[in-house]
Amino acid sequence: MSLSPMFQATLGSQDLAQSAVNIPEIDWQAISPVVVVFVAACLSVLVEAFLPRERRWSVQVTLSLLTVVAAGLALGLYVNSDAVVGTGGITVAGQAVPLFSADYPALFLWGTLLALSFGALLLIADRSVDGGAFASPVPPAPGGDAVQYQAPGRQTEVFPLALFALGGMMVFLAANDLLTMFVALEVLSLPLYLMCGLARRRRLISQESAVKYFLLGAFSSAFFLYGLALLYGYAGSVRLVDIAAATAGTDRPETLLYAGFGLLVVGLLFKASIGPFHAWTPDVYQGAPTPVTAFMAACTKVAAFGAILRVLTLAFEASSWEWRGVLWAVAIVSMLIGAVLGLTQTDMKRMIAYSSIAHAGFLLVGAIAMTEDGLSGTMFYLLAYGFTTLAAFGIITLVRDGNGEATHLSQWAGLAKRSPLVAATFAFLLLALAGIPLTSGFMGKLAVFSAAIADGMAPLVVVALLASAIAAFFYLRVIVLMYFSEPAQDGPTVSVPGAFTTAAITLGVVVTLLLGVLPAFALDWASVGGFVS
């Protein structure tokens, strides 16, 4: 039976099309840390689906912590392999279609994320203080109240959500094209929206924070996606290297470039909680369960600034003279909003939220520098800030009254007389956030500001120093309150931390001290190499 000439031509064209498809060459060792996290997240979902409720907590905690350790080991093996040592870290995952790169900045930030997430998971897993921070609704009993909650410490859905968010963060900061970056942005954001509403106490404010975060996050994602579309219309591609080539010289109208860049950056600045795109930060930090707040404050900022550094360096470096002044203004606004409005706060978690907005402005100073020192200084700052913030939120979980965590500043009066060790630890962390010498905060600011001055941004550094001086006031105010005020008779108590919380706080304090006294090893690692497209 013979085929018709038309049918033979159709088959021939299909074979030609198939032969023309480039199958990506994936370096599985390079992406093994990300694969480990996502596979474990899927296994964690299966644990939730099939394991009896009374056995889930121990299995989920063990699986989550082992996942981070295994991903860290995979990262260490890759860093010491010939693919990195011999080639300078040029390996690209998916070489035919470079979706993301396992270059040196990505490797450094992956390690930072894994270390910070390990500490955050310890805080999330601790049930020793008041039974844990999480609870989830169960069906009401017949004829009972409409709203019931399961027993303290039995909620475990937070663990797969945290692993999916971690995996999304790792892809987000290493993505080499905007579409992959957008997918990763949604993967990291959606679990965080849910995690913010899982508090066992003060559930209404927790759920309110989740709704606010979701609504504002949806707007920011829309800005990002619209900017992506405009940049595709300008460059004909969503790959960062193609956008860079288009900005270097093209006859296309630059209106698409400016509009697309502006909308894209708005989405990135929102995720990094940089003013004036910070409106979600104080409410979400206050309402979310404190371990989740620690996870967001430390890890999300690493992912967001990793993406900002990659986008600015790989896609828009050639047009930096056009947008640098705008980001100067954004950095100044963020620093002033965080420093000035932080003075007015009476809630401890909101105060640290405004502190994070000020620190985001400091970090943006390093990102704008667009030099090797600016890149390494910003990444070092992210490492230092993450561990300090993680330990600070760990301390906040310990000061409690009958309603749960005592976060009002007046309740911390005389804390040094009730618990000298907790007060001394928290004072040290506040001094690190203020940038006092012999702490990681001082070395982080020194690295970022030195890079900015070397790049001719001395006026911006002067503003940053003034904002640092203003912000130091509300840190010192808490220290004075703890040491020089009398405790109230019916004031809060300091709970004895469990092993997990103790380990998380100790990790944060030790790293904060080491990076302040011996910062060279981390700075050298952060300075090894730049981005690869």
SVG drawing of the C-alpha trace seen along z (x, -y; Angstrom):
<svg xmlns="http://www.w3.org/2000/svg" viewBox="-27 -64 68 66">
<polyline fill="none" stroke="black" stroke-width="0.4" points="0.0,0.0 1.6,-3.3 1.3,-6.6 0.1,-9.7 2.7,-12.3 1.0,-14.9 1.0,-12.5 4.7,-11.7 5.5,-15.4 3.7,-15.9 5.6,-13.1 8.9,-14.5 8.2,-18.0 7.4,-16.5 10.6,-14.5 12.5,-17.7 10.8,-19.7 11.6,-17.0 15.3,-16.9 15.4,-20.6 14.4,-20.6 17.3,-21.2 17.0,-18.9 18.4,-20.7 21.5,-19.3 20.9,-19.3 23.7,-19.2 22.0,-17.2 24.8,-17.7 24.5,-21.4 20.8,-21.5 20.9,-18.6 20.3,-20.9 17.1,-22.2 16.0,-18.8 16.5,-17.4 14.3,-20.2 11.5,-19.8 11.4,-15.9 11.3,-16.1 8.5,-18.7 6.5,-16.2 7.2,-13.4 6.1,-15.7 2.8,-16.2 2.4,-12.4 3.2,-12.2 0.3,-14.6 -2.0,-12.6 -1.4,-9.1 0.3,-9.1 -1.9,-9.0 -2.1,-12.5 -0.4,-11.4 2.7,-10.3 3.1,-13.2 4.9,-15.7 8.0,-13.6 8.2,-12.4 7.7,-15.9 10.3,-17.4 12.8,-14.7 12.2,-14.9 12.4,-18.7 15.7,-18.9 17.3,-16.0 16.2,-17.6 18.1,-20.8 21.1,-18.9 21.0,-16.6 20.7,-19.7 23.6,-21.3 25.7,-18.2 24.8,-18.1 25.8,-21.8 29.1,-21.1 29.9,-18.2 29.1,-20.3 31.2,-23.3 34.2,-21.0 33.7,-19.2 35.8,-19.7 32.8,-21.3 33.2,-24.3 36.9,-24.3 38.2,-23.6 35.9,-25.9 35.3,-28.8 31.7,-27.9 30.4,-28.4 28.2,-25.4 24.7,-26.2 21.8,-24.0 20.0,-23.4 22.8,-24.5 20.7,-24.5 18.0,-26.6 19.7,-28.2 16.8,-28.4 19.1,-29.1 22.8,-29.1 24.6,-27.4 27.2,-30.2 29.2,-31.4 26.6,-34.0 23.8,-31.4 25.9,-28.9 26.7,-31.3 23.1,-32.4 21.9,-28.8 24.1,-28.0 22.9,-31.0 19.2,-30.0 19.8,-26.4 21.6,-27.5 18.9,-30.1 16.0,-27.7 17.5,-25.1 17.3,-27.6 13.8,-28.7 12.6,-25.1 14.0,-24.6 11.8,-27.5 8.8,-26.2 9.2,-22.6 9.5,-23.7 6.5,-22.7 8.0,-23.2 6.7,-26.7 3.0,-26.8 2.5,-23.8 3.8,-25.4 2.8,-28.3 0.6,-26.6 -2.9,-25.1 -5.3,-24.2 -9.1,-24.0 -10.9,-20.6 -14.6,-19.9 -16.9,-21.0 -18.6,-18.4 -22.3,-17.9 -24.1,-20.7 -20.8,-22.3 -19.2,-25.6 -18.7,-26.5 -14.9,-27.0 -12.7,-24.5 -8.9,-23.9 -6.9,-20.8 -4.6,-20.2 -1.6,-22.4 1.5,-21.3 -0.4,-18.9 -0.4,-21.0 2.1,-19.9 1.0,-21.4 3.6,-24.1 6.5,-21.8 5.7,-21.0 4.7,-24.6 8.1,-25.7 10.0,-23.3 8.1,-24.4 8.8,-28.0 12.5,-27.2 12.7,-25.5 11.0,-28.4 13.5,-30.8 16.4,-28.8 15.2,-28.8 14.1,-32.5 17.6,-33.8 19.3,-31.6 16.8,-32.1 18.4,-33.3 15.1,-34.2 12.2,-36.2 9.5,-33.5 11.3,-31.0 11.8,-33.7 8.0,-34.5 7.1,-30.8 9.6,-30.6 8.1,-33.8 4.7,-32.2 6.1,-28.9 7.8,-30.7 4.9,-33.2 1.8,-31.0 3.1,-28.8 4.0,-31.9 0.5,-33.3 -0.9,-30.2 1.8,-30.0 1.0,-33.5 -2.5,-32.4 -1.7,-29.4 -1.2,-31.0 -2.8,-29.2 -3.3,-32.3 -4.6,-35.6 -6.0,-33.8 -7.9,-36.8 -4.9,-39.0 -3.0,-36.1 -5.6,-35.5 -5.8,-39.2 -2.1,-39.3 -2.4,-36.4 -5.1,-38.1 -3.2,-41.4 -0.1,-39.6 -2.0,-37.6 -3.8,-40.6 -0.7,-42.9 1.4,-40.0 -1.0,-39.4 -0.7,-43.0 3.1,-42.8 3.1,-39.6 0.8,-41.4 3.3,-44.2 6.2,-41.7 4.3,-39.8 3.2,-43.0 6.8,-44.2 8.0,-40.8 5.5,-41.2 6.7,-44.7 10.3,-43.6 9.5,-40.7 8.0,-43.1 11.1,-45.2 13.8,-42.5 11.9,-39.7 13.0,-37.3 12.6,-36.9 16.2,-35.7 18.3,-38.2 21.2,-38.0 18.9,-38.8 17.5,-41.8 21.0,-43.0 21.9,-42.7 18.8,-44.7 19.6,-47.5 23.1,-47.7 22.0,-48.8 18.6,-48.5 16.3,-50.6 13.2,-49.6 11.3,-52.3 12.7,-52.7 9.3,-53.3 8.8,-49.6 12.2,-49.2 11.5,-51.9 8.0,-50.8 8.9,-47.1 11.9,-47.8 9.9,-49.9 7.1,-47.4 9.5,-44.5 11.5,-46.2 8.3,-47.1 7.6,-43.4 11.1,-42.7 11.1,-45.6 7.8,-44.4 9.2,-41.0 12.3,-42.5 10.1,-44.9 11.8,-48.0 10.0,-51.3 7.8,-52.7 6.7,-49.1 6.7,-48.0 3.0,-48.4 2.6,-44.6 5.6,-44.2 4.6,-45.6 1.2,-44.0 2.4,-40.6 5.4,-40.5 3.1,-41.3 0.2,-38.9 2.1,-35.9 3.3,-33.2 6.7,-34.4 8.6,-31.4 7.1,-32.1 8.0,-35.8 11.6,-34.7 11.5,-32.5 10.2,-35.3 12.4,-38.0 15.6,-36.0 15.1,-33.8 12.7,-35.9 15.1,-38.9 18.0,-36.6 15.9,-35.3 14.6,-38.8 18.0,-40.5 19.6,-37.6 17.1,-38.1 17.5,-41.9 21.3,-41.5 21.0,-39.1 18.5,-41.1 20.4,-44.4 23.8,-42.9 22.9,-40.6 20.0,-42.4 20.3,-46.1 23.9,-47.0 24.3,-48.7 21.5,-51.1 22.4,-51.7 22.9,-55.4 19.2,-55.6 17.8,-53.9 20.4,-54.4 19.0,-57.8 15.6,-56.2 17.0,-53.5 19.0,-56.1 15.7,-57.7 14.1,-54.4 17.0,-53.4 16.8,-56.8 13.0,-56.5 13.3,-53.0 16.0,-53.9 14.1,-57.0 10.8,-55.1 12.3,-52.3 14.3,-54.6 11.8,-57.3 8.6,-55.2 10.5,-52.6 10.7,-55.3 7.0,-55.4 6.4,-51.6 5.2,-50.1 5.1,-46.5 8.4,-44.6 7.6,-42.7 6.5,-45.8 9.6,-47.6 11.8,-44.9 9.6,-45.0 10.5,-48.7 14.1,-47.8 14.0,-45.3 12.7,-48.1 15.7,-50.3 18.1,-47.4 16.6,-46.8 17.6,-50.3 21.1,-49.7 21.2,-46.5 20.0,-48.3 22.9,-50.7 25.2,-47.7 23.1,-46.4 23.2,-49.7 27.0,-49.8 27.2,-47.2 30.8,-46.2 32.4,-43.1 32.8,-44.6 29.1,-45.7 28.0,-42.2 30.2,-40.5 29.3,-43.1 25.6,-42.8 25.7,-39.0 27.7,-39.2 25.2,-41.6 22.3,-39.2 24.1,-36.4 24.8,-38.6 21.3,-40.1 19.6,-36.8 21.1,-35.1 20.7,-38.1 17.1,-38.5 16.4,-34.8 17.8,-34.8 16.0,-38.0 12.6,-36.5 13.6,-33.4 14.0,-35.5 10.6,-37.1 8.9,-33.7 10.2,-33.3 8.7,-36.4 5.0,-35.6 2.0,-36.4 -1.5,-34.8 -2.4,-35.8 0.8,-34.3 3.8,-36.3 4.2,-39.7 5.3,-41.9 4.3,-45.3 7.4,-47.3 6.1,-48.2 6.0,-44.5 9.7,-44.2 10.5,-46.7 12.9,-45.3 13.4,-42.1 17.1,-42.0 16.0,-41.6 13.7,-38.6 16.1,-36.9 19.6,-38.4 20.7,-35.9 17.7,-36.5 18.1,-40.3 21.8,-40.2 21.3,-38.0 18.6,-40.3 20.7,-43.4 23.6,-41.9 21.3,-41.2 19.9,-44.7 23.4,-46.1 24.2,-44.0 21.1,-45.3 22.3,-48.9 25.7,-48.2 27.9,-48.4 31.5,-47.2 32.5,-43.6 29.1,-42.4 28.1,-41.2 25.9,-44.2 28.9,-46.5 30.9,-44.5 28.0,-44.2 27.4,-47.9 31.1,-48.5 31.4,-46.2 28.3,-47.7 29.2,-51.4 32.8,-50.9 31.7,-49.5 29.3,-52.4 31.9,-55.0 34.4,-53.3 31.7,-53.6 31.2,-57.3 28.0,-57.1 29.3,-59.1 26.2,-61.2 24.0,-58.1 26.3,-56.7 26.0,-59.9 22.2,-59.5 22.6,-55.8 24.8,-56.7 22.2,-59.3 19.5,-56.7 21.6,-54.2 22.1,-56.8 18.3,-57.4 17.5,-53.7 20.0,-53.1 17.8,-55.1 14.9,-52.6 17.3,-49.7 18.9,-51.5 15.5,-52.4 14.7,-48.7 18.0,-48.0 17.4,-50.9 13.9,-49.6 15.2,-46.2 18.0,-47.3 17.0,-50.6 13.2,-50.1 11.4,-48.3 9.5,-45.2 5.7,-45.3 4.3,-43.1 2.0,-41.3 4.5,-41.5 5.3,-38.7 7.4,-35.7 10.4,-34.3 9.7,-30.7 12.5,-28.1 13.3,-27.5 13.2,-24.0 16.1,-22.3 15.1,-23.4 14.6,-27.1 17.8,-27.1 19.7,-25.7 18.2,-28.2 19.1,-31.2 22.5,-29.9 23.2,-29.4 22.1,-33.0 24.1,-34.5 27.3,-32.6 27.2,-33.5 26.5,-37.1 29.6,-37.2 31.8,-35.2 31.0,-37.4 31.7,-40.5 35.1,-39.3 36.3,-37.0 34.4,-38.1 37.2,-37.3 36.2,-33.7 32.6,-34.7 33.8,-37.8 36.3,-35.7 33.7,-33.2 31.3,-35.9 34.0,-37.5 34.9,-34.3 33.1,-35.2 30.2,-36.9 27.0,-36.0 26.9,-33.7 24.1,-34.1"/>
</svg>
